[in-house]
Amino acid sequence: MVNDTTAGKTCRDCGAAKAPGDFNKHPKTRDGLQPHCRDCQRARNARHYRANKPLYEARIKQWRQENPERVKTARRLSLERLRGTPEFQEGVRRRWLKHKYGITPAEYDALLMAQGGGCGVCGANEQPTDGKRFHVDHDHGTGKVRGVLCQPCNIILGLANDNCDTLAAAILYLKKAQSGG
């Protein structure tokens, strides 16, 4: 073990001379610092945890059983902190697309690009200003994904119950009304 103190203090484990800032505080030692540098202390703690993992897990399980309200509050607070992060939002989107439509975000993006980057009906290519994305259009009978639509076009198809005859009749009606007859 090297006993060079030019850098400030020598770690008892690794023998490296390090600055005092590399050691945690310890009120009962002469210099007020632990004898082990932070890196060695971290390694010691990890070894101790691995050697005693079942004991730690049992204590945690017991504490959670004895303090269900505190566990519930901690989970709620943790979720509230995470909810606003982009990573959380992207995870929600990924899980929703997979659960509801059986597609990944990459498949969604591929559908959108195959349509020229816009709505499959009207071609609108601007994302809505409210931060929402285009809607995934799917056949309600089979669940098969057909494309990606803007909200108004998605609503039109939904209100027409995906019925081509209803939509064709609506087109004829509009043409007749526009021609004045």
C-alpha positions in Angstrom: 0.0 0.0 0.0 1.3 3.4 -1.0 1.4 6.0 1.7 1.8 9.1 -0.5 -0.2 12.1 0.8 0.8 14.7 -1.8 -2.8 14.6 -3.2 -4.3 14.9 0.2 -5.3 11.5 1.6 -4.5 7.8 0.8 -7.3 5.3 0.5 -6.9 2.4 2.8 -8.3 -0.1 0.2 -6.9 0.9 -3.2 -3.8 2.8 -1.9 -4.3 5.7 -4.2 -3.6 9.2 -3.1 -6.7 11.3 -3.7 -8.1 14.8 -2.9 -10.0 15.1 0.3 -13.2 15.7 -1.8 -12.9 12.0 -3.0 -13.7 10.8 0.6 -17.0 10.9 2.5 -17.2 12.6 5.8 -16.8 10.7 9.1 -17.1 12.7 12.3 -15.1 10.2 14.5 -11.8 10.2 12.6 -9.0 12.6 13.2 -9.2 14.3 9.7 -13.0 14.0 9.6 -13.0 11.7 6.5 -13.6 8.0 5.9 -10.5 5.9 5.4 -11.8 4.6 2.1 -12.4 6.7 -1.0 -15.9 7.0 -2.4 -15.2 4.4 -5.2 -13.9 1.8 -2.8 -16.8 2.5 -0.4 -19.3 2.1 -3.2 -17.6 -1.3 -4.1 -17.7 -2.3 -0.4 -21.4 -1.5 -0.1 -22.2 -3.4 -3.3 -20.3 -6.5 -2.1 -22.1 -6.3 1.3 -25.5 -5.9 -0.4 -24.9 -8.9 -2.7 -23.8 -11.0 0.2 -26.9 -10.1 2.3 -29.5 -9.6 -0.4 -32.1 -12.0 1.0 -32.0 -10.2 4.3 -32.4 -6.8 2.7 -35.3 -8.1 0.5 -37.1 -9.6 3.5 -36.8 -6.3 5.5 -38.1 -4.3 2.5 -41.0 -6.7 2.1 -41.9 -6.5 5.8 -41.7 -2.7 5.8 -44.0 -2.5 2.8 -46.5 -4.8 4.5 -46.4 -2.7 7.7 -46.7 0.6 5.8 -49.1 0.2 2.9 -50.2 3.9 2.9 -46.6 5.2 2.7 -45.9 2.8 -0.2 -49.0 4.0 -2.0 -48.1 7.6 -1.4 -44.5 7.1 -2.6 -45.7 5.3 -5.8 -48.2 8.1 -6.5 -45.6 10.8 -6.0 -43.1 9.0 -8.2 -45.7 8.6 -10.9 -46.6 12.3 -10.7 -42.9 13.2 -11.2 -42.5 10.9 -14.1 -45.8 11.7 -15.9 -44.6 14.9 -17.4 -41.3 13.5 -18.9 -41.0 12.8 -22.6 -39.7 9.3 -21.8 -42.9 8.5 -19.8 -45.1 9.9 -22.6 -43.3 7.9 -25.2 -43.6 4.7 -23.1 -47.4 5.3 -22.8 -47.6 5.8 -26.6 -45.6 2.7 -27.3 -47.6 0.5 -25.0 -51.0 2.0 -26.3 -50.1 1.4 -29.9 -49.0 -2.2 -29.2 -52.1 -2.9 -27.0 -54.8 -1.2 -29.0 -53.5 -1.7 -32.6 -50.7 -4.3 -32.4 -48.2 -1.9 -34.0 -44.9 -0.3 -32.9 -44.1 3.5 -33.1 -41.8 2.6 -36.0 -44.7 0.9 -37.9 -46.9 4.0 -37.1 -44.2 6.3 -38.6 -43.9 4.0 -41.7 -47.7 4.2 -42.2 -47.6 8.0 -42.0 -44.6 8.2 -44.4 -46.3 5.8 -46.9 -49.2 8.3 -47.0 -46.8 11.2 -47.7 -46.5 12.3 -44.1 -50.2 13.3 -43.8 -53.8 12.1 -43.4 -54.8 9.2 -45.6 -58.0 10.9 -46.6 -57.5 14.6 -46.9 -53.7 14.7 -47.1 -53.3 17.2 -44.3 -49.7 16.9 -43.2 -49.6 19.2 -40.2 -49.7 17.6 -36.8 -52.5 19.0 -34.6 -51.5 22.0 -32.5 -52.8 20.5 -29.3 -49.8 18.1 -29.2 -51.8 15.0 -30.2 -50.8 12.9 -33.1 -52.7 11.6 -36.1 -55.2 8.9 -35.3 -54.7 5.2 -36.2 -57.5 4.2 -38.5 -58.5 0.5 -38.2 -61.3 -1.8 -39.2 -63.5 -2.2 -36.2 -64.6 -5.7 -37.3 -61.2 -7.2 -37.9 -59.0 -4.8 -35.9 -56.7 -4.5 -39.0 -54.9 -1.1 -39.2 -55.7 0.7 -42.5 -53.7 3.9 -42.1 -53.3 7.2 -40.2 -55.9 10.0 -40.3 -56.4 13.5 -39.0 -59.1 13.8 -36.3 -61.9 15.2 -38.6 -61.4 12.5 -41.2 -61.4 9.8 -38.5 -64.6 11.2 -37.1 -66.3 11.2 -40.6 -65.5 7.5 -41.1 -66.5 6.7 -37.6 -69.9 8.5 -37.8 -70.5 6.8 -41.2 -69.8 3.4 -39.5 -67.2 2.8 -42.2 -70.0 2.3 -44.7 -69.0 3.1 -48.3 -72.7 3.5 -49.4 -73.3 6.1 -46.7 -70.2 8.1 -47.7 -71.1 7.8 -51.4 -74.6 9.0 -50.7 -73.2 12.0 -48.7 -71.0 12.8 -51.7 -74.0 12.7 -54.1 -75.9 14.9 -51.7 -73.1 17.5 -51.5 -72.7 17.6 -55.3 -76.5 18.0 -55.8 -76.6 20.8 -53.2 -73.6 22.6 -54.8 -75.1 22.5 -58.3 -78.3 24.1 -57.0 -80.6 21.2 -57.9 
